[in-house]
């Protein structure tokens, strides 16, 4: 059974950085795409970044050049490095693998 646990969220000022982590367990993920989503208050959940199992990455236009997704297949951990954070990045960030969701981690960016 796949389980995902996110961590690393918090309160940061605009322009600051955070690094999110998603610890995955239950199977190997070396042949699986892994993704970060976010949901802001009153808005739909949106795809932020994908880490493809072949090494490709895909980003939401709004976060390109500021966010970097990476993964460690040895520790089955997915990361999201977020730099130059903006107030509009405030949301709950979720990890998604094989249609399983983590519990989310809150990111709040103050202006």
RALIN-V899143 format. One record per residue. PHI is phi in whole degrees, 0 to 359 (999 if undefined). PSI is psi in degrees with one decimal (* if undefined). OMEGA is omega in whole degrees, -180 to 180 (NA if undefined). Layout:
{{PHI/PSI/OMEGA} {PHI/PSI/OMEGA}}
This chain:
{{999/126.1/-179} {286/132.8/174} {229/140.9/-178} {231/133.4/179} {229/115.2/179} {270/153.8/176} {205/168.3/174} {105/-6.0/179} {289/172.6/179} {166/-167.8/179} {256/129.3/-179} {217/150.8/176} {282/155.7/177} {305/137.4/-176} {92/-10.5/-179} {276/-176.3/-177} {228/152.9/172} {216/153.3/174} {235/116.0/178} {269/149.2/176} {229/144.9/176} {232/108.6/179} {273/118.9/-178} {253/143.7/179} {215/164.0/177} {114/-19.4/179} {185/175.4/173} {282/145.3/-179} {241/12.7/-177} {294/-18.2/180} {248/24.7/-172} {227/137.7/171} {289/147.2/178} {228/145.7/-171} {218/155.0/170} {249/134.8/173} {237/166.2/173} {215/155.0/178} {221/115.9/177} {272/158.2/-180} {304/128.8/177} {76/6.1/-179} {238/161.8/178} {286/154.1/176} {292/138.2/-178} {229/149.8/178} {286/130.3/-179} {257/-48.1/-177} {200/148.7/176} {237/136.3/170} {252/107.2/-180} {283/148.4/-177} {290/-15.7/175} {269/5.2/177} {100/-2.5/179} {281/157.0/176} {226/153.8/-180} {218/139.7/-176} {229/149.2/167} {298/137.2/-177} {306/-37.3/-175} {293/-17.2/-177} {246/-4.6/179} {305/141.1/-180} {75/-7.8/177} {248/-33.3/-178} {251/147.0/176} {226/123.9/177} {262/141.1/178} {209/168.3/-179} {214/152.6/174} {239/104.8/-177} {289/-21.3/179} {290/-41.1/-180} {260/2.6/-177} {47/53.2/180} {237/134.4/176} {254/137.8/-178} {239/155.6/171} {221/106.9/176} {273/122.2/-176} {241/115.8/180} {246/162.0/179} {48/51.8/-177} {294/146.5/-179} {239/156.2/179} {305/-31.8/-179} {287/-5.5/173} {277/-6.9/179} {300/124.5/-176} {182/171.3/166} {269/128.8/-178} {257/131.3/-177} {239/144.5/172} {265/143.7/179} {222/125.5/177} {218/128.1/178} {52/41.6/176} {67/15.2/175} {258/138.9/-179} {249/144.8/169} {278/-176.4/-177} {276/-13.8/178} {92/156.3/176} {223/133.8/-174} {278/130.6/173} {242/123.5/179} {235/124.1/-179} {245/118.7/-179} {267/148.6/-178} {269/*/NA}}
